[in-house]
Amino acid sequence: VSTQSTWGLLSNKWLGKTEPTSAQLPTPSMRKYKNMIDAWGGWMLFQELLSVMDSIGKKHNTTISNVGIRYILDQPSVGGVIIGARLGISEHINDLRKVFEFQLDDEDRQIIKNVQNKSRNLLQVIGDCGDEYR
């Protein structure tokens, strides 16, 4: 499993880590993502999700990030995802290509869904967009 995927919060980098303060998050985007985690169910539930996705990633020899991307792409109403890959960081681009080299099985999807079922529905909590878009 690649450990190069250290960008974003939905990544191997954050698995097993204590909850970061706002000052520990290097970009405004990461602070927004952390706010969404807090609204969704908090850091402990997020750690449970990362742990589940890490297990699935090990099963498929891929990263937490790729498991997340694959899970979203597999949703019936999703036609694509937007990924914030930075130019010039080739290991991220090469790692992201791996999302098309594996498929989640029913057990994988159910394990992720079990964690989701413990969370809040963000559509009900924040609506169809966050405050920054109003």
C-alpha positions as CSV (number, residue, x, y, z in Angstrom):
1,V,0.0,0.0,0.0
2,S,1.4,3.4,-0.9
3,T,1.9,5.7,2.0
4,Q,2.5,8.7,-0.4
5,S,-1.1,9.8,-0.1
6,T,-0.6,12.3,2.7
7,W,-2.8,15.1,1.3
8,G,-6.2,15.9,2.6
9,L,-7.8,14.5,5.7
10,L,-9.3,11.4,4.1
11,S,-5.8,9.8,3.9
12,N,-3.4,7.4,5.6
13,K,-1.6,10.4,7.1
14,W,-4.5,11.1,9.6
15,L,-5.2,7.5,10.6
16,G,-4.7,7.1,14.4
17,K,-3.9,10.8,14.9
18,T,-5.2,13.0,17.6
19,E,-7.7,15.7,16.6
20,P,-5.9,18.6,15.0
21,T,-6.5,22.2,16.0
22,S,-7.3,24.7,13.4
23,A,-3.7,26.0,13.6
24,Q,-2.4,22.6,12.8
25,L,-4.3,22.4,9.5
26,P,-2.1,24.1,6.8
27,T,-4.8,25.4,4.4
28,P,-8.2,27.0,4.5
29,S,-9.6,24.1,2.6
30,M,-8.4,21.6,5.2
31,R,-10.0,23.7,7.9
32,K,-13.3,23.6,5.9
33,Y,-13.0,19.8,5.6
34,K,-12.4,19.5,9.3
35,N,-15.6,21.6,9.9
36,M,-17.5,19.1,7.8
37,I,-16.0,16.2,9.8
38,D,-17.2,17.9,13.0
39,A,-20.7,18.4,11.6
40,W,-20.8,14.9,10.1
41,G,-20.0,13.1,13.4
42,G,-16.7,14.3,14.9
43,W,-13.1,13.2,15.0
44,M,-13.7,9.8,16.7
45,L,-16.2,8.7,14.1
46,F,-13.9,9.9,11.4
47,Q,-11.1,7.8,12.9
48,E,-13.4,4.8,12.8
49,L,-14.1,5.5,9.1
50,L,-10.4,5.9,8.4
51,S,-9.7,2.6,10.1
52,V,-12.4,0.8,8.1
53,M,-11.1,2.3,4.9
54,D,-7.5,1.4,5.8
55,S,-8.6,-2.3,6.2
56,I,-10.3,-2.2,2.9
57,G,-7.3,-0.5,1.3
58,K,-5.0,-3.2,2.6
59,K,-7.3,-5.8,1.2
60,H,-7.1,-4.2,-2.3
61,N,-3.5,-3.0,-1.9
62,T,-4.4,0.7,-2.2
63,T,-4.8,3.8,0.0
64,I,-7.6,5.2,2.2
65,S,-7.9,8.0,-0.3
66,N,-8.5,5.7,-3.2
67,V,-11.0,3.6,-1.3
68,G,-12.9,6.8,-0.6
69,I,-12.8,7.9,-4.3
70,R,-13.8,4.5,-5.5
71,Y,-16.7,4.4,-3.0
72,I,-18.0,7.8,-4.2
73,L,-17.6,6.8,-7.9
74,D,-19.6,3.7,-7.3
75,Q,-22.7,5.6,-6.1
76,P,-25.5,5.5,-8.6
77,S,-26.0,9.3,-8.8
78,V,-22.3,10.2,-9.2
79,G,-20.7,10.7,-12.5
80,G,-17.3,11.9,-11.3
81,V,-15.3,13.3,-8.5
82,I,-13.1,16.4,-8.2
83,I,-9.7,15.7,-6.7
84,G,-7.4,18.4,-5.5
85,A,-4.2,16.9,-6.9
86,R,-1.3,19.4,-6.9
87,L,0.7,19.7,-10.1
88,G,4.3,18.5,-9.8
89,I,3.6,15.9,-7.1
90,S,3.7,12.9,-9.4
91,E,3.4,10.3,-6.7
92,H,-0.2,11.6,-6.0
93,I,-1.1,11.4,-9.7
94,N,0.3,7.9,-10.0
95,D,-1.4,6.8,-6.8
96,L,-4.7,8.3,-8.0
97,R,-4.6,6.2,-11.2
98,K,-4.8,3.1,-9.0
99,V,-8.5,4.0,-8.2
100,F,-9.3,2.4,-11.5
101,E,-7.4,-0.8,-10.8
102,F,-9.7,-2.3,-8.1
103,Q,-13.4,-2.6,-7.3
104,L,-15.1,-2.6,-3.9
105,D,-17.2,-5.7,-3.2
106,D,-20.5,-5.7,-1.3
107,E,-18.8,-6.4,2.0
108,D,-16.5,-3.4,1.6
109,R,-19.5,-1.1,0.8
110,Q,-21.5,-2.4,3.7
111,I,-18.6,-1.9,6.2
112,I,-18.4,1.8,5.0
113,K,-22.1,2.1,5.2
114,N,-22.2,0.8,8.8
115,V,-19.9,3.8,9.8
116,Q,-22.0,6.2,7.7
117,N,-25.1,5.1,9.5
118,K,-23.6,6.4,12.8
119,S,-23.1,9.9,11.3
120,R,-25.3,12.9,10.8
121,N,-26.8,13.6,7.4
122,L,-24.8,16.6,6.1
123,L,-27.6,17.6,3.7
124,Q,-29.9,18.0,6.7
125,V,-27.2,19.7,8.9
126,I,-25.8,22.2,6.4
127,G,-28.1,22.0,3.4
128,D,-26.9,21.6,-0.2
129,C,-23.9,23.8,0.4
130,G,-21.9,25.3,3.3
131,D,-22.1,28.8,4.7
132,E,-19.2,30.0,2.6
133,Y,-21.4,29.7,-0.5
134,R,-24.4,31.7,0.8
